[in-house]
Amino acid sequence: MSELQVARLEADTVHLLDQRRLPLELAWLTCADYRAVGEAIKVLAVRGAPAIGIAAAYGMVLAAEAAPGDPAGFIAALAEAAAHLEATRPTAVNLSWAARRMLAVARAAVATGVPAARAVLRQEALAIAAEDRQMNLDLGRYGQAVVPQGARILTHCNAGALATGGWGTALGVVRSAHQAGKAVEVYATETRPLLQGARLTVWELMQDAIPVTLVTDGMAAQLMAQGKVDMVLVGADRIAANGDTANKIGTYGLAVLARAHGLPFYTVAPVSTIDLSAASGAGIVIEERDPEEVTHLGGRRIAPEGARAYNPSFDVTPHRYLTGIITNAGVVYAPYQVNLRRIVEGR
């Protein structure tokens, strides 16, 4: 596939691929300030933990361009922008990681003057995007080594190039295995309520001519019982220090099903998704979204008027259900408490 870059930084604007319009239309949003970038993240025009981190970094560049020219005012404006961007979606750690990294760079660079700091921030944001793509290529290389020849892989939501700086995490492993000639095929869950699997994952895999079959979320157990699945690969939005993993709602259930059927279950994410400050999944804030996403489909009501709905965007899979965590520093196995810290600290 000729990879789409979901976020582009121009001189004074950020262009974001509007993923709400896929797969029927390729449309771009033009954001002239960081608040517009934040709104695009909030409404899922851009989504996927690494991708919203990149978008946030680009939003910080726009904030820097508009910030006052005195050092104190400059830093105050950037701190306000970072807080605003972080608040748009609380679960994905890459978002806060990128915003805080940009703020730290600004504080260090402003001593050389505001114009120089603006230039440094622009380069830092581009570096974050380039680093993410390279991390995905690296984890794809490590991950494909655990994928058997001819594997039938079940995946959930979208963890491909559309969710990252390029190549993808869970789909990056699939793509790398395909590139290595392993003749893999994929079952993609539709991923209610917003159908990221149906709209985005299936579209991405079809662009790559990787065999893919769309299934509803409720079909996973039957597929496993029929022996049609060999392994499960999913992405992650935040990984706690003990290996508990937050990902799109429904992931936890797939992990339990995989264990019940004796199937390998791997989480795939760059090291930047690991949050050592969260001791366990209990410390991960789970975003709750508008109930209308459940009661409506494509803007059309599908539930009775007045029906109540619950809409958490993520769930947490306990580390005991993981076979391993595929990262750009290698495949991490239990004990996660020890081994995750080791790769984050580069030991």
Buried (B, 14 or more C-beta within 10 A) or exposed (E): BEBBBBBBBEEEBBBBBBBBBBBEEEEEBEBEBBBBBBBBBBBBBBBBBBBBBBBBBBBBBBBBBEBEEEBEEBBEBBBEBBEBBBEBBBBBBBBBBBBBBBBEBBBEBBEEEBEEBBBBBBEBBBEBBEBBBBBBBBBBBBBBEBBEEEBBBBBBBBBBBBBBBBBBBBBBBBBBBBEBEBEBBBBBBBBBBBBBBBBBBBBBBEBBEBBBBBBEBEBBBEBBEEEBBBBBBBBBBBBBBBBBBBBBBBBBBBBBBBBEBEBBBBBBBBBBBBBBEBEBBEBBEBBEBEBEBBBBBEEEEEBEEEEEEEBEBBBBBBBEBBBBBBBBBBBBEBEBBEBBEEBBEEE
